[in-house]
Amino acid sequence: GFWLPSVIVIFEYLTPKHRSNIGNWPPIFFTLGLIVLSAMAYFIRDWRWFHASLMVPTLVAVPFMWLFPESVRWLLSVQNYSKAEEVMQQVARRNKAEDIPEKFFDDIKEQSIADNLKNETNSLGFLDLFKPPILTVTLVLGSMWFSFFLVYFGFALSTRSLAGDPYLNFFISSLFELPARIIPLWLLSRSGSVIPCSIAFALGSLMMVGMLILEAGTSEYREL
């Protein structure tokens, strides 16, 4: 349950221009983790010690609940302006920048108050996700997420059925993910997200159909 909250916190510190680019960096580290995971599984064959070795590094993240500052956008939304100013000054000092002038915070406070008043009059709830026109976006994004993870985990979990060493198969499968993680960094900065996602889903669908055609006549697939 840490993946989405951590990405959202990062996004709240960024302007929309940089979110697509920075948002693709966490999956790169996820893929690097899969590569390391295959090596750990090869050398640690006892499943209890293997799970323990995966759990211990995550304990390092526990102190970050107190060390990591609150999101400035969230602090502004709950009208905690003094804490928001404190966090922004800390960020400026850590980046060796000049202290942010007081007038800047006054302007942000005025804008935040205006936005909060606007949100109070046009507040949205969870059920609004299922009302037009947001319903269309909800259905499209929901189907995309379901399709993506269904295919992704289907491939990831099926590596054990391949011939050869299962640990090597998992390592190679994870290694091939790196280009898929790095290429979007270049594509999204030049063409946005709609066109690359549409092309990727279309190619993925064609390849899935191609797999059925190539496997026709085997004992595991019905002839087309």
N, C-alpha and C positions, 0 to 999 in steps of 0.2 A: 503493500500500500504506500510505499515511499516514492515511487517513480513519478506519478502524475503531480503530487504536491511539490516535489523538488523542481520539476520543469516549470510549473506555474510560478513558483517563487522567482526563478531565473527570468521568466518572461516579464514579470512585473517590474523588474529593474531595467528593462530594455525598451527602446522605442520600437514601433512596429517594423521599421526598416530593417532592424537587425535580428528580429525574432526567428525568421525562417533559417537564417544561417546558424545562429547559436543553438537553436533547437535541435539541430542535427548532430551536435557534438556528443551529447549523452549516449545516443545509440552506438557511436563509434567505440566509446569506452565499454559499453555493454558487449559488443562483439569481441573486443580484446579480452574481456572477462571470460567469454566462452572459450577462447583459445587457451587461456590459462587453465580453465576448468578441465579441458580434455587432458592436459598434462597432469593435473592433480589427480584426476580419476585413474590415470594409468599407474601412478606410483602409490596411491593410497587405495588399496583394494577393499579394505574393511569399510562397509557403508557407514558405521557409527563414527569412526574417525574422520571419514570423508565429510559427513554432515557437520561434524564439529569444526573441521578446518574451514568450512564455508561460513559458519556462524560467527566465529571469533572475529574476523575482520569487520563484520558489520557492527560490532560493539564500538568500534572507533567512531561511528556516526552518532552515538548517543549524546556525547557532550555538545554536539552542534546544536542541540535544542536550546542550549543556553548561550553558546558562542555566536551563533548565526543571528544577525539582526533581523527584526521584523521588516516585512515589505513596506516601503515608503507609501506605495499606492494604497495598501490596506490601512495603514495608520491614518492616511488622509481621509479614507472612506469612513472611518470611525471617529473622525474629528480629533485625533490625538496629534495635534500640530507640533507641540513641543518635542515629542519623541521623534516625529518625522524629521524635524530640523536637526536633532541630535544625530540621527543615523546618517543623514546626508552630509553633515560636517565630518563625521568619522570617515565616510567614503572619500571625501575630498582630501583629508589628511593622509589616508593610506595611499592615495594615488599621487601624493606630493603636489597637490594643486592648492591654489589659494583658497582661503576661507570664503564660503559663499556669502555674499552680502545680504543684509537683513531685508532689503527691498525685494529680493528674489523670493524670499519666503512669504512676504506679505502678498505678493502677486499670486503665488501658489495657493495661499490660504483663501484669498478671494475667489479664485477659480474653483477651488475645491468646495467651498460653501455653495457656490452657484450650481455646481454639478450635483451636490447632495440634494439640494432643493428640487432640481429637475428630476432626479431619480425617485424622490418621494412622491411626486405627482405622476410619474410614469413607471412605477415599480412593477417588476416582473417576478413571477414565481416559478416553481418547478413545473407546474401544469401548463405554463405557457409554451413549454417545449413541444407540446402536443396540440398546439392550436395554429391554424394558418396565420401568416405564411411561414412561421418558424418550423412547422411540422415537416415541411419539405426538406429543410436543412437537417432536421433531426433524423429523418428516415434515410437520407443519403449518407450522412456521416456514420450512422449506426450500421448500415449495410456494408459500408466500406471497411470499418473496423472489424466487423465480424468476418467478412470474407478474407481480409488480410491475415488476421491471426489464425483463422482456420487453415489456410494454405501454409502459412509460415510454420506453425507447430506441427502440421501434418508432415512437412518435409523434415523438420528438425527431429521429430520422434521416429521417423522411418529410417534413419541412417543405420540403425542396428540391423535392419533387414538386408542391407547390402553385403555383398561378398567381401571377404577380407577382414582385417582387424577392426573391430568396432570403435576402438579409441582413435585409430588413425582416420577412420571415416568421419567421425565427429569433428576431429581437428581440421580436416580438409573442408568439410561443410562450413565450419565456422570461419575458416580462412577466406572462403569465397564470399562471405558476407561483407568483408571490408570494402571491396569496390562498390557494393550496393549502398554502403554507408557514406562513402567519400564522394561519389559522383553527384549526389543531390546537393552537396555544398556548392558545386559549380553551377548546376542547373538552376537551383532556386534563386541564386543571385542574379541570374540573367533573364529568366522567363517566368518567374513566379512559381506558384505551386499547382495551379489548375491544370496546365498543359502537361507537365511532367507526370503528375499523378494519373491523369487520364491515359497517357501513353503507357505508363507502367502497368496499369490494370488491364489495358487491352492486350499488351504483349503477354502478361501473365495468363490471361484467359486462353489466348491462342496456344501457348505452350502446354497448358493443361490438356487441351483438346488433342494436341500433338502427342502427348504421352499416351493417351488412350489409343490413338491410332497405331503408334509404334508397338504397344503392348498387345495389340489385337491377336487373338488366337492362343495366348498363354493360358495357363491354368488359373491365373488370378484375375483375368479380365475376360469379359464376355466379348465375343467377336462383334464388330460393328457391321 
